[in-house]
Amino acid sequence: MRIKFGTDGWRGIIADDFTFAGVAAVTQAIASYLRENKEQRPVVVGYDCRFLAEEFATRAAEVLTGNGFAVRLTERPTPTPVVAFGVKQYGAAGAVMITASHNPPAYCGLKFIPAYAGPATDDITSGIEARLAPDQPPRLLALAEAKKQGLFEEVDLREEYFAHLGGLVRLKAARKLKIIVDALYGAAAGYLDDFLATTGLQVQLLHGERDPLFGGSAPDPTPANLGTLAEAVRREGADLGLALDGDGDRFGVVDGQGAYWSVNKVLALLLYHLIQTRNWREGEVVRTVATTHMLDTLAQRFGLTMYETPVGFKYVGQRLLAGALFGGEESGGLSIAGHIPEKDGILAACLVAEMVATRGPLGICQRQLAQHVRLLESRRWDLELANGQREKIAKSLARYTPDQVAGLTVTKRVEDDGLKLLLEDGSWVLLRLSGTEPVARLYAESPEAGRLEQIGRDMAKDLGLPLSP
């Protein structure tokens, strides 16, 4: 049994490398880690809509109660950010969340959310991995017996989460919109749609039923998966389409014409909106190394500071814990001051609705933004690696020192996570190796959309990874 925590938890193929024995072993390691750190507070356990997720969550709860921890198990599929909020709500030692987020249906996963209610840092996951002992039987207690001992109860976090969300989002007095929400068969059904409806908006829900096959594709709010949402927005004459991934921590946006808006563009629009409406004039903005530099320009324009992290919201979350105002990542993650230091697609989608209700359609919001920053276009390629190619690419990256990319002079080299090259006209390109998949991720951003392909192609070719035509 090979168990390794990646960027955001342990994931694997159900019944292959993600098994009940594995869940029990990892949960036992979490319990041992907590005990050795003198923790005695309760632990929250949550799960999403994946195949056997509830049963995996039950096994985790049995191990935790078997180790003497009181468990608060969600009584239904619950989004990851809501479970993280539950850690804060209950003053818990942490949470075990059964989810594979946006991965394809064959996957399931387990993530540990520490007491600060954000993604676990590397030192925490390393501490858990060090305590893994798959050959030693975990301590188990049947939940019926745990309940008799006062160690187990089922909980519903929705109303408390809604009350908290209501203090962050300003929709009550805003223009009323018609919004289509696509839950992509995930755990956020009944959360984003119901919360928006409580503010007086007209809301229609798509794919709100539980389907462990997610309609035959990954529950990831990418353009390829949002065709039904775009069609519904156009057909119904809606103002906005909002989508969430399988566990509700990532978001996607479609405008009133059914056009998809990239996360990078939406992050820039939201930061500008929040600067204006929350009067942010000092403080920190955080983004990952792969996220748009339009955030940098906005921060500089309005007197905020910018902090760049490696890819992974666990790094962004630590800056939010330290007092940052805004944190974002291009893969669909966002959180703000006053909220948990975990990415929350529900919050992000609600803020998009607030922005459109307050300022007008996304096109108008972008024209307002363009008065303060130069608009940039971005793109990402996921390049599959053959056996042995990862090591070869890693060595090539260390030796790669070009003076130019796509005819543009390299002005700076950043090696905090992969290799990022800043170019003379404000463009940049980044290549990094995934920590959980045999994939190289290539990112590029430029003020000229027509230049993106050449920037990406040149760097990939130099490193032996030609892009497909």
Helices and strands as residue ranges (DSSP letters): E 10-13, H 20-36, E 43-47, H 53-66, E 71-74, H 80-90, E 94-98, E 107-114, H 122-130, H 143-148, E 152-155, H 158-166, E 178-182, H 192-198, E 202-206, G 214-216, G 223-225, H 227-236, E 240-244, E 251-255, E 260-261, H 263-277, E 284-288, H 294-301, E 305-309, H 313-321, E 326-329, E 333-336, H 345-359, H 362-370, E 377-384, H 389-399, E 404-405, E 408-414, E 419-423, E 428-433, E 439-446, G 449-451, H 452-462
